[in-house]
Amino acid sequence: MNRFPDEVIELVFDYVGLQRDRNALSLVCKNWYRLERCNRKSVSIGNCYSISPERVIERFPGLKSLTLKGKPHFSDLNLIPHGWGGFVYPWVEALTKNRVDLEELRLKRMVVTDDSLKLLSCSFVNFKSLVLVGCDGFTTTGVAAVAANCRFLKELDLHGNEIGDQNGQWLSCFPDCCTSLVSLNFACLKGQVNLMALECLVDRSPNLKSLRLNSSVPVVALQRILMRAPQLVDLGIGSLVHNPYSETYARLKRTILKCKSITSLSGIFEVSPLCLSALYPICLNLTALNLSYAVGIYCRELIKLISYCGKLQRLWVMDCIGDAGLGVVASTCKDLQELRIFPSGGIGGNGPGELSEKGLIAISTGCPKLRSLLYFCRQMTNAALITVAKNNPNFTCFRLCIFNPENPDPDTMQPLDEGFGAIVQSCRQLRRLSLSGNLTDRVFLYIGMYAEQLEMLSMAFAGESDNGMLYVLNGCQKLRKLEIRGCPFGDKALLMDVRKYQTMRSLLMSSCDLTIGACKALAEKMPRLNVEVFSKDGQLDFSVGDDQVENMYLYRTLVGKRKDAPEYVRTL
């Protein structure tokens, strides 16, 4: 291809979307490196401390879209203390100083202040998309600045964030000339919103396709919004609490009948069971249903709602659905490709871990197209996992959490090694695996032998000795992220083959058998890695060599030790 003009090669590059493929292209030759460098518009950074913003800007001068991730994935389980880091302000500041024409910014698990949002909104004239997932540190004052100053804004997505609301008037900050909005998500926002401003914004946004409301938006406002936006494809309902015999509710039902384009439904934070029937016409065309926050829907109503969703490809729901409910899902949703089941804490049922191996078998048998699974349950058997492996060999993501991990297979009283071994042996395209339960080192031997495509592994309360971790590190050649919690892995496993960490993005070990001395030794041997140790209570004594380490986070970096670590974090 070097015989072709550079313009032709650049056109070919435009059709290569995945970042890993773009990285591979840049390694072919110097000319391709130069062309790919100038041609790439979108960059994703899996760890905001792995590289400096200045180096990213120098490497990709045509940068338009940037994705940044901050805190490790285990922060979702409250294992990373508040204030650990992941600040976006230095990135926004560097992008501003270098006059990058940024159009899209996507942040995950980062600290986003109001000042950073204000600077962002004033610095990039053509800014169009802001997505914040699991972030904290900001209020609606910063969001209001983005709404007021980004005149070409198409997407504002606030998902799973901790947001403080000071006055509830941020929606009124969108200027009257703002007609470009395509996606708006403020479902996680607590507090009231200006309903009149919301309705006016929807009315002047003819291209709006995705709208997710918070719990303060009542039924009467929802009806008026749907009247103004029948073209919606993705709808997140706030409140569905109303008198089902009122005229307002009757108008809502008539309006929903006109919304024939909706294929994705979420939200329903507050609900009256009798009002759910208004959603049945929408369910007929749904391909995605997210009820992971719908705590007011009890098991019987939940099952009935899902029974109308025959075209579902993605379903997020709570475990109060029970094994019987999953049987209904299996018989109804034959095209299901992704299923996530979250713990409900007993809503509508008997308590956490209401699901068992029976529900998993039902889903496996009835949904042959299933590719991705997140499953919380109270018990599991080897036979059930082997059945899953036979029925669903095309899994790319398999995450299973057992609430009582010390309990073995209730039928045979054996560890669950053979069941998970069957999963990794049959599902050869598996890229993400999370496992817990009564497991020995044998299961990690299976993972190292058969999980050739595995990129991310999370394990909790499993294994017997250092050998389990060594099996994984020696066998999984494509492993990028390894997260370990409460496993008996110690200094020997950590230091046996330190060169392996050069090919990985990160390693997080929590409540394992590590010592300060081993962590220091690793840091000395691998200067290109940042090795951080921290304790939630800040009581770790770093002067004593044999002190146990509560948390150790290791990641590859090109910029050395970070300068914003709090007092309870020590970079060795």
PAKOLDO-194007 format. One record per residue (C-alpha): x, y, z. Coordinates in steps of 0.2 Angstrom, whole numbers, padded with zeros to 4 digits, always signed. Last residue first. Layout:
REM residues N
XYZ ...
***
This chain:
REM residues 572
+0033+0018+0229 +0017+0029+0226 +0009+0031+0244 -0009+0035+0245 -0016+0040+0262 -0010+0058+0260 -0019+0061+0244 -0010+0058+0227 -0010+0074+0215 +0008+0073+0209 +0008+0057+0200 +0023+0046+0199 +0031+0043+0182 +0025+0050+0166 +0025+0036+0154 +0014+0024+0164 +0009+0006+0167 -0002+0003+0182 -0001-0005+0199 -0014-0003+0213 -0011-0011+0230 -0024-0011+0244 -0023-0017+0262 -0005-0019+0262 +0002-0030+0276 +0017-0023+0286 +0033-0032+0284 +0045-0018+0280 +0040-0006+0293 +0042+0012+0288 +0027+0013+0278 +0015+0012+0293 -0003+0010+0286 -0015+0020+0296 -0024+0030+0282 -0041+0022+0287 -0045+0017+0269 -0028+0011+0266 -0016+0014+0251 -0002+0007+0241 +0003+0013+0224 +0015+0005+0212 +0017+0016+0196 +0026+0006+0183 +0040+0012+0171 +0052+0010+0185 +0050-0009+0186 +0063-0018+0197 +0062-0004+0210 +0043-0003+0211 +0042-0022+0212 +0054-0022+0227 +0044-0008+0235 +0028-0019+0233 +0036-0034+0241 +0042-0024+0256 +0026-0016+0259 +0018-0033+0261 +0004-0043+0251 -0007-0056+0257 -0024-0050+0249 -0037-0038+0255 -0037-0028+0238 -0026-0032+0223 -0027-0021+0208 -0017-0024+0192 -0016-0012+0177 -0014-0009+0159 -0005-0025+0155 +0010-0029+0144 +0023-0022+0155 +0015-0031+0170 +0021-0048+0163 +0039-0042+0166 +0036-0044+0184 +0036-0063+0183 +0037-0071+0201 +0036-0054+0210 +0017-0053+0213 +0014-0072+0215 +0028-0074+0228 +0022-0058+0238 +0005-0064+0241 -0011-0072+0234 -0024-0079+0246 -0039-0070+0238 -0049-0056+0246 -0051-0046+0230 -0041-0047+0214 -0043-0036+0198 -0033-0040+0183 -0034-0028+0168 -0024-0031+0151 -0024-0050+0149 -0019-0054+0131 -0006-0068+0135 -0017-0077+0148 -0007-0092+0153 +0008-0086+0164 -0002-0072+0173 -0017-0084+0176 -0007-0099+0182 +0003-0087+0193 -0012-0081+0201 -0018-0098+0206 -0001-0104+0211 +0000-0091+0225 -0011-0102+0235 -0029-0108+0238 -0041-0099+0226 -0056-0088+0227 -0063-0074+0238 -0065-0062+0223 -0059-0063+0205 -0060-0050+0191 -0052-0054+0174 -0051-0042+0159 -0043-0046+0142 -0046-0064+0140 -0043-0070+0122 -0034-0086+0126 -0045-0091+0140 -0040-0110+0138 -0024-0114+0148 -0023-0099+0160 -0042-0100+0164 -0041-0119+0167 -0026-0117+0179 -0036-0103+0187 -0050-0115+0190 -0038-0128+0198 -0032-0116+0211 -0048-0119+0221 -0065-0111+0220 -0080-0109+0231 -0088-0094+0224 -0083-0079+0214 -0080-0075+0195 -0078-0061+0184 -0073-0064+0165 -0071-0052+0151 -0064-0056+0134 -0072-0073+0131 -0070-0078+0112 -0066-0096+0116 -0082-0099+0126 -0081-0118+0127 -0065-0120+0138 -0067-0104+0148 -0085-0109+0153 -0081-0128+0156 -0068-0122+0168 -0080-0112+0177 -0091-0127+0180 -0076-0139+0184 -0069-0127+0197 -0086-0124+0206 -0079-0133+0222 -0088-0149+0227 -0102-0152+0239 -0111-0162+0225 -0128-0154+0224 -0125-0138+0234 -0109-0134+0224 -0098-0126+0237 -0103-0112+0249 -0088-0100+0253 -0094-0088+0240 -0110-0084+0249 -0117-0070+0238 -0112-0078+0222 -0106-0066+0208 -0106-0071+0190 -0099-0061+0176 -0097-0068+0158 -0093-0057+0144 -0088-0063+0126 -0100-0078+0126 -0101-0087+0110 -0102-0105+0117 -0119-0102+0124 -0128-0119+0125 -0114-0130+0130 -0105-0118+0142 -0122-0113+0150 -0125-0132+0153 -0108-0134+0161 -0112-0119+0172 -0128-0127+0178 -0120-0144+0181 -0106-0135+0191 -0119-0128+0203 -0123-0111+0209 -0130-0102+0224 -0137-0086+0231 -0136-0076+0214 -0130-0061+0205 -0128-0063+0186 -0120-0051+0173 -0121-0059+0156 -0115-0055+0138 -0116-0065+0122 -0134-0073+0123 -0140-0078+0106 -0146-0096+0112 -0158-0088+0124 -0170-0101+0130 -0158-0114+0137 -0146-0102+0144 -0159-0092+0152 -0168-0107+0160 -0151-0114+0166 -0147-0097+0174 -0164-0096+0183 -0162-0113+0190 -0144-0110+0196 -0151-0098+0209 -0158-0081+0210 -0165-0073+0226 -0147-0068+0231 -0153-0053+0242 -0169-0054+0251 -0186-0064+0251 -0195-0055+0236 -0203-0039+0230 -0188-0028+0234 -0176-0039+0244 -0159-0030+0242 -0161-0029+0224 -0145-0036+0218 -0142-0033+0199 -0146-0044+0184 -0138-0040+0167 -0143-0049+0152 -0136-0045+0134 -0140-0054+0118 -0158-0058+0120 -0166-0063+0103 -0177-0077+0110 -0185-0065+0123 -0201-0073+0128 -0198-0090+0134 -0181-0086+0142 -0188-0070+0150 -0203-0080+0157 -0191-0093+0164 -0181-0078+0171 -0196-0073+0180 -0198-0090+0188 -0180-0089+0194 -0183-0073+0203 -0187-0056+0196 -0181-0049+0213 -0164-0051+0205 -0165-0034+0197 -0166-0030+0179 -0155-0025+0164 -0161-0032+0147 -0153-0031+0130 -0159-0039+0114 -0178-0038+0117 -0190-0042+0103 -0203-0051+0113 -0206-0037+0126 -0224-0040+0131 -0219-0054+0144 -0206-0041+0151 -0221-0030+0158 -0229-0046+0166 -0213-0052+0174 -0211-0035+0182 -0229-0033+0188 -0227-0050+0197 -0210-0047+0204 -0213-0029+0211 -0210-0013+0202 -0205+0001+0214 -0186-0002+0214 -0185+0003+0195 -0167+0007+0195 -0160-0009+0186 -0176-0008+0175 -0166-0006+0158 -0175-0012+0143 -0167-0013+0126 -0175-0020+0109 -0192-0013+0113 -0205-0014+0099 -0220-0022+0108 -0214-0014+0125 -0220+0003+0119 -0239-0003+0118 -0237-0011+0136 -0231+0006+0144 -0248+0012+0149 -0251-0004+0158 -0238+0001+0170 -0250+0013+0178 -0258+0000+0189 -0242-0004+0198 -0239+0014+0203 -0221+0019+0199 -0206+0028+0205 -0189+0026+0197 -0196+0021+0180 -0179+0023+0172 -0176+0014+0156 -0184+0011+0139 -0176+0008+0122 -0185+0005+0105 -0196+0020+0104 -0201+0024+0086 -0220+0021+0088 -0223+0035+0100 -0242+0038+0095 -0249+0025+0107 -0239+0033+0121 -0250+0049+0118 -0266+0040+0120 -0260+0031+0136 -0253+0048+0143 -0270+0056+0139 -0279+0043+0150 -0267+0046+0164 -0271+0064+0164 -0290+0060+0163 -0289+0051+0179 -0292+0032+0182 -0274+0027+0184 -0271+0040+0197 -0253+0044+0196 -0236+0038+0199 -0225+0034+0184 -0210+0045+0189 -0194+0047+0179 -0196+0038+0162 -0180+0036+0152 -0184+0036+0133 -0173+0030+0119 -0180+0032+0101 -0189+0048+0102 -0198+0054+0087 -0215+0058+0096 -0206+0073+0104 -0218+0087+0108 -0233+0075+0113 -0220+0064+0123 -0215+0080+0133 -0233+0084+0137 -0236+0067+0143 -0220+0066+0153 -0225+0083+0161 -0242+0076+0168 -0233+0060+0173 -0221+0069+0185 -0203+0074+0181 -0195+0073+0199 -0188+0055+0196 -0175+0060+0183 -0178+0060+0164 -0169+0051+0150 -0171+0058+0133 -0163+0050+0117 -0168+0055+0099 -0170+0074+0099 -0168+0079+0081 -0183+0092+0082 -0175+0100+0097 -0186+0116+0099 -0200+0108+0108 -0188+0097+0119 -0180+0113+0126 -0197+0121+0129 -0203+0106+0139 -0187+0106+0149 -0188+0125+0153 -0207+0123+0158 -0202+0108+0169 -0188+0117+0178 -0180+0103+0188 -0182+0096+0205 -0170+0086+0215 -0157+0073+0212 -0149+0071+0195 -0146+0053+0190 -0159+0053+0176 -0151+0068+0168 -0149+0061+0150 -0151+0072+0135 -0147+0066+0117 -0150+0074+0100 -0149+0093+0105 -0146+0104+0090 -0159+0117+0092 -0150+0129+0104 -0155+0146+0098 -0166+0149+0113 -0151+0147+0125 -0150+0132+0137 -0148+0140+0154 -0166+0136+0158 -0161+0118+0161 -0150+0123+0175 -0164+0130+0185 -0165+0117+0199 -0157+0129+0212 -0141+0121+0220 -0141+0103+0214 -0127+0092+0219 -0122+0078+0207 -0115+0061+0211 -0115+0053+0194 -0123+0037+0188 -0125+0044+0170 -0125+0062+0165 -0126+0063+0146 -0127+0079+0137 -0126+0076+0118 -0129+0088+0103 -0122+0104+0109 -0119+0117+0096 -0121+0132+0107 -0109+0126+0121 -0110+0141+0132 -0126+0140+0141 -0129+0122+0143 -0110+0119+0148 -0111+0133+0161 -0127+0125+0168 -0118+0109+0170 -0105+0117+0180 -0119+0125+0191 -0128+0109+0191 -0115+0102+0203 -0098+0094+0202 -0086+0083+0212 -0091+0066+0206 -0090+0055+0190 -0099+0038+0187 -0101+0041+0169 -0100+0059+0162 -0103+0061+0143 -0101+0078+0135 -0104+0081+0116 -0104+0095+0104 -0090+0107+0107 -0087+0118+0092 -0081+0134+0101 -0070+0125+0113 -0064+0135+0127 -0079+0143+0136 -0088+0127+0140 -0073+0117+0145 -0067+0131+0157 -0084+0131+0165 -0084+0112+0166 -0067+0112+0174 -0072+0125+0187 -0088+0115+0191 -0077+0101+0196 -0075+0084+0188 -0067+0070+0197 -0066+0055+0186 -0075+0038+0186 -0078+0038+0167 -0076+0054+0156 -0082+0056+0138 -0077+0073+0129 -0082+0077+0111 -0079+0092+0100 -0061+0097+0105 -0053+0110+0093 -0036+0109+0103 -0030+0126+0107 -0014+0120+0116 -0018+0130+0131 -0036+0124+0131 -0032+0105+0129 -0019+0107+0143 -0032+0115+0155 -0045+0102+0151 -0033+0088+0155 -0027+0096+0171 -0045+0099+0176 -0050+0080+0174 -0045+0074+0191 -0043+0055+0194 -0039+0055+0212 -0041+0045+0228 -0053+0058+0235 -0065+0045+0241 -0058+0028+0245 -0056+0015+0232 -0065-0001+0238 -0082+0006+0237 -0088-0008+0225 -0089+0004+0210 -0072+0009+0215 -0066-0008+0210 -0066-0002+0191 -0051+0008+0194 -0053+0027+0196 -0050+0038+0181 -0055+0034+0163 -0054+0047+0149 -0062+0047+0131 -0057+0061+0119 -0065+0067+0103 -0058+0080+0091 -0039+0077+0091 -0030+0083+0075 -0013+0086+0083 -0012+0068+0089 +0005+0064+0097 +0008+0081+0103 -0010+0082+0111 -0007+0065+0119 +0010+0070+0126 +0003+0086+0133 -0011+0077+0141 +0002+0066+0151 +0001+0047+0150 -0004+0033+0161 -0012+0044+0174 -0029+0046+0165 -0030+0027+0164 -0039+0019+0149 -0036+0033+0137 -0047+0034+0122 -0042+0044+0106 -0053+0050+0092 -0048+0061+0077 -0034+0051+0070 -0027+0057+0053 -0012+0066+0059 -0005+0052+0069 -0011+0039+0057 -0002+0047+0042 +0015+0049+0052 +0014+0031+0059 +0010+0025+0041 +0025+0034+0035 +0036+0027+0048 +0031+0009+0045 +0018-0004+0051 +0017+0002+0069 +0004+0015+0066 -0008+0002+0059 -0007-0008+0075 -0012+0007+0085 -0027+0010+0073 -0032-0008+0075 -0032-0006+0094 -0042+0010+0093 -0056+0002+0084 -0063+0012+0069 -0053+0008+0054 -0063+0015+0039 -0055+0032+0040 -0038+0023+0038 -0043+0019+0020 -0046+0037+0016 -0029+0041+0024 -0020+0028+0013 -0028+0036-0003 -0022+0053+0002 -0005+0047+0006 -0003+0042-0013 -0003+0023-0015 +0014+0014-0018 +0015+0012+0001 +0000+0000+0000 
***
